[in-house]
Amino acid sequence: SYEQSPRFMEAYNDSLENETMDMGNGENQLREDLAEAMLETSNAPNRVP
């Protein structure tokens, strides 16, 4: 099964909400969480080739 971590989705939603007010900071935070999530999923058993 594939599940997004609540923390990742929270940060993603916050970034979308704050995009117009604070685009730079939200974008950086989203990028960091995206990179972290990609690392987590790449280590998951169902992602191994």
Backbone hydrogen bonds, N-H to C=O, Kabsch-Sander energy under -0.5 kcal/mol:
donor,donor_aa,acceptor,acceptor_aa,energy
3,E,1,S,-0.5
9,M,5,S,-2.1
10,E,6,P,-2.4
11,A,7,R,-2.2
12,Y,8,F,-2.3
13,N,9,M,-2.6
14,D,10,E,-2.5
15,S,11,A,-2.2
16,L,12,Y,-1.9
17,E,13,N,-2.1
18,N,14,D,-2.2
19,E,15,S,-0.5
19,E,16,L,-0.6
22,D,18,N,-3.2
26,G,22,D,-2.3
27,E,23,M,-2.5
28,N,24,G,-2.1
29,Q,25,N,-2.4
30,L,26,G,-2.5
31,R,27,E,-2.3
32,E,28,N,-2.2
33,D,29,Q,-2.4
34,L,30,L,-2.7
35,A,31,R,-2.4
36,E,32,E,-2.2
37,A,33,D,-2.7
38,M,34,L,-2.5
39,L,35,A,-1.9
40,E,36,E,-2.2
41,T,37,A,-2.6
42,S,38,M,-2.1
43,N,39,L,-1.1
44,A,41,T,-0.8
47,R,44,A,-1.9
48,V,45,P,-1.1
